[in-house]
Amino acid sequence: MALLWGSYFHPHDVVLLVVGYLLTGVGITVGYHRLFTHRAFATKKWVRYTFAILGSMAVEGPILAWVADHRKHHQFSDQHGDPHSPHLMEGEGFFAALKNLFHAHVGWLFVAEGRAEIQKYVPDLLAERGLRIIHKLFGVWLAISLIVPGLIGYFLVGNWRGALTGVLWGGAIRIFLLHHVTFSINSICHFWGRRNFKSADESRNVWLLSLISFGESWHNNHHAFPTSAFHGMKRLEAAMDPGGWVITGLEKLGLAWKVVRIPRERQASKSLAA
């Protein structure tokens, strides 16, 4: 606890946490997910690689493996073959539901069976030399994601305590929080929440997670229209889709094009309110 409070805690540690969370979170939702998994927009090579590195620094896995698992998830969503569905393990009642949720949240990461084959699911990304290099250097990005906040903390405070709290808040705690927000999309957003659209799975929208997940928790919307660059379809949802804000900003700067938008008519054809 001494590392967290008193003389071992500094205001800039919160800044390191928030800035690191925002940068690496955008790397996951805009980069790993919307750009590389679903090709929801196109951009310049340097922007692609920036997102790939930021996503890697979220420490959720090497880019090719992450994208492969997610593409397989969409192919078999909530069916046998889905790497992290909370609906496939046997049993009924509270404890069975808890077991399923644990598997979808984090347990699946420790089960080799069911993980996607990179060669099968991401041949397009494998063909890109730059992404292969970024994938292989995952350990380097992990180290940088811890070392950078530590160095900033050291130079701001001038001693090892500043470095240690920088690593703790800007590194370990930031990674922990972002991981569990991402894991909640796999577990909670396939279990509780509202459904706006027809989909062949149990995906749900959970508005409480929308801002901290960068819009990922508009998950039923996403499963209904996986290639959409925007997960918030309604006006209020769009106002709580930070990943969509980033893509819109890139588009206005001329750094994003072929941005996939879902026409209102197509949305209406899948609407559960129709």
N, C-alpha and C positions, 0 to 999 in steps of 0.2 A: 504493500500500500504506500510505502514511502516513495516509491517511484511515481506514484500518481498524484500526490498532493504535496503541499508545503513547498519546501525549497527545491523539490525535485520536479516541480511542474511549472511551466512558463506559458504565458499567454500565446506566444508564437507557436506553441505545440498544437493548439487548436487550429491555427491557420494552416500548419503543415498537414494536419488531419483532413481538413475540409478541402484544401486545394488538391491534395493527393487523391482524395476520394472522387472529386469531380473529374479530374483528368483521367484517372484509370477507369472510372465508371463509364465515361464517354467512350473510352477505348473499347470497352466491352459492348455497350449497346449500339453505338454507331458503327464501330469498326468490326469487331468479331461477328456481331449479330446481323445488323441490317445491311452492311456493306459486303462482308465476305461470305456469310452464310446464305443470305437471300438476294444479294445483288440488287438491292432496292434503289441504288443510285450508282453513278459512275463518277470517278474523280481522278485527279492527277496522281501519278505514281508516288510522288513524295508525300502526298496526303495519305494515300493508302498505307504506306510504310510507317508513317507517324502513328496512325490509328492502330496498326498491327503491334507496334512497340508499346504503346500506351496500354493496349489490351493485355499484352504479355506481362506488363508490370502490375496488373491486377492480381496476378499469380493464380488464375483460375485454370491454368494449363497452357501448353504450347498451342499456337494458333491452329495448326492443321488438325490436331486431335480435338480441340474444342469445336471447331466447325463441323468436323465429321460426326461427332456425337450429336450435335444439334440437328444436322440434316437427317440423321437416322431417327431422332426423336420425332421429327415431323412426318417422316415416312410411316412410322408405326405408332403415332400418338395415342397413348392409353390403350394400346393393343400389345400382344406378345411381340417382343422385339424392341419396344420402347425402352431405352436405357434407364429412364427414371420416372416411370408412371407411379402414382400413389394408389393404383387400383388393381394391380395384377397379383399381389401375394394372397394366398389362401387365408380364409378365416372370416369371421363376422364379429361385430361388436366393437367396443371402444378400443381394446388392446390390439385387435387386428388392424383397425384404422390407424392407430398410433404407429404400429410397425410399418405399415405401408407409407405413411407420411415420413417416417425416419429414413426409409429406403430412398424415397424420392428426393428428400432434402439433402442427405449427405451419404447415406449408406451405399448407394450405387457406385460411388467413387472408389470403393474398396472391393468391388466385384469385377473381375476381368471379363467374365462372361457377359455378353450383351454390349460391350463397348464397340464402337464403330471402327471399321477398317479404313484407314486413311486412304489407301490406294483406291478403294471402291467409292468412297463418298466425296473425296475432294480432288479428283484428277485435274480439274481446272486450276486449283491453287497450287498443286504439285508442279504444274508446268511453269510456274513463275519462280525464277531463281531467287529473287529477293525475298519472297515469302518462305522459301525453303531455308534460307540462311537465318531469317528471324526465328523460325521454328526451332532450328538446331541450337540457337543461342538463348533458349528460354532461361537457362540457369544464370546467364549473364544479366538478363533483364530483371530476374528475381533479386539478384544481388544489388543491382543499381537502385531498385525500388526501396531498398533498406538503407543503402549507403548514402544516397543523396539527402534524405531528411536528417540523417545522422550528422553529415558534414555541415548542413545548414545550422542545425542545433549547436554544433561545436563552435562555429564562427560567431554565432549570435551571443552565446553565453560565455565562451572562452574556456570551457573545461569539459571533462569527460561526461559530467552529469548532463550538460546540454546535449551532447551527442547521444547519450543513452535515451533521454526522453524524446529526442527527435526520432530515433529509430522506433521507440515504443509507440508514439502517437502517430507519426507520419508514415510508419511502416506497419508494425504488427497489428495495432488496433484498427488502422485503416483497412488492412487486408481482411481482418476478421469481420468487420461490419459489412464490407462490400460482398464478401463471400456469402454471408447469411442472407443478404437481400437477394442476391442471384439465386441462391438455393431455394428461397421462398417462392420464387416464380415457378420452379419445378414442382414444389410440393403444394403450398397453399393455393396457388393460382390454378391448380388442377383439382381442387377439392372444395373450396368455399368461394362464394362471390356470385356475381350476376353474369348472365349470358345475354348479349345483344343480338348475336348472330348464330345461325345454324352452323355447326361444325361436327365432324365425325369423331369427336373426343369430348372430354370433360373440362375443357379450358374455361376459365372464369376471369372476369374483370374484378380487381380488388383496388378500389380507388385510394385506400389508405396508404398503399405502397407506391403510388404512381410517381410522386416527385423523387423519393429516395431511390427508386429503381430506374429513373430516367425515362419513364413511360412504359417500361416493360410489363408492368402489372395490368395494362389494358390487354390482357392475355387472350381472352376470347376473341377480341377484335383481331389480334395478330394471327391466331390460328385460322380465323375465317378468311383472312387476306394476308398470307405469309410474306408476300413480296412487297407489301406496302411500306414505303419509307416512314409512314406515320402510323403510330399505334393508336393515337387518340382520334376517333372518327367524329364524334360529336364536338360541338364548340367547347364545352367545359372540359372534355377529355383532352382535346388538343391543347388547351391552356395548361394541362398537367402532363405534358409529354416532352420533357426536356430534350430527349434524343431527337425528336422532330424539330425542335427549335434549332438545334445545331445544324441539322441538314438544311433547313431553310436558310440559315445564315450562310452556309457554304454556297448554296445556290445563288444567293444574292451577290456574293463575292466572285461569282464565276468559277468556283472551285467544285461545284457539283452539277451534274446534268443527268439526263435520263432518269429523273427522279420519279419513282412510281407513285402515282396517286390513284385511289380507287374512286371511280365515278359514283355519284349518288344513286344512279339507277342500279348499278351492280350491288351497292350496299343494300338497297331496298329489296333486291331479289333474295337476299339471304337473311333479312331482318326477321327476328322472332316476334316483332311487334306488328308485322304485316298481317 
